[in-house]
């Protein structure tokens, strides 16, 4: 299975929702919290992705988007395919 990385903050409801889907599907993920030094961390991440909100989700270093994008992939049965499972 490919590696999933999710950039989050502790108070973001969309981050919590995205992690719940991954946990429900038993998909292991690496969580990177942006809580400390949020402004600088988000600026660096935004330069890479063009997004200015969290969560930001990557599958094997490929940016797939945020929470809504993750749920859309699941709804269209593409998430498992992307993960190689």
C-alpha positions in Angstrom: 0.0 0.0 0.0 1.2 3.5 -0.8 2.1 6.0 2.0 -0.5 8.5 3.1 0.6 11.8 4.6 -1.8 14.3 6.1 -1.0 17.8 7.2 -3.3 19.0 10.0 -4.1 21.3 12.9 -5.6 20.0 16.1 -8.7 22.2 16.0 -9.6 21.7 12.3 -12.9 19.8 11.9 -12.1 18.8 8.3 -8.8 17.3 9.5 -10.6 15.2 12.1 -13.2 14.1 9.4 -10.4 13.1 7.0 -8.6 11.1 9.6 -11.8 9.4 10.6 -12.3 8.1 7.0 -8.7 6.9 6.9 -9.1 5.2 10.3 -12.4 3.7 9.3 -10.8 2.2 6.2 -7.8 1.0 8.2 -5.5 3.1 6.1 -2.2 3.9 7.9 -1.2 7.5 7.6 1.5 9.9 8.8 0.1 13.0 10.5 2.1 16.2 10.4 0.8 18.8 12.7 1.1 22.4 11.7 0.1 23.7 15.2 3.6 25.0 16.1 4.7 27.9 13.9 1.6 27.6 11.8 2.1 30.6 9.6 5.6 29.6 8.4 4.6 25.9 8.0 1.5 26.8 6.0 3.4 29.2 3.8 5.9 26.6 2.9 3.3 23.9 2.3 1.1 26.4 0.3 4.0 27.1 -2.1 4.1 23.4 -2.9 0.4 22.8 -3.3 -1.3 26.1 -4.0 -3.8 25.4 -1.1 -4.0 27.6 2.0 -6.1 25.4 4.2 -5.8 22.1 6.0 -6.0 19.2 5.8 -3.6 18.7 2.9 -3.4 15.1 1.9 -0.7 13.3 -0.1 -0.5 9.8 -1.4 3.1 8.8 -2.1 4.1 12.5 -2.4 1.3 13.2 -4.8 -1.0 15.9 -3.5 -4.6 14.8 -3.7 -6.3 17.8 -2.0 -8.2 18.2 1.2 -11.0 16.5 3.1 -13.7 16.9 0.4 -11.3 15.6 -2.2 -10.6 12.5 -0.1 -14.3 11.8 0.4 -14.9 12.3 -3.3 -12.3 9.8 -4.2 -13.9 7.3 -1.7 -17.4 8.0 -3.1 -16.2 7.3 -6.7 -14.3 4.2 -5.5 -11.0 5.6 -6.6 -9.3 5.9 -3.2 -8.5 2.2 -2.9 -7.2 2.2 -6.5 -4.9 5.2 -5.8 -3.6 3.4 -2.7 -2.9 0.3 -4.6 -5.2 -1.9 -2.5 
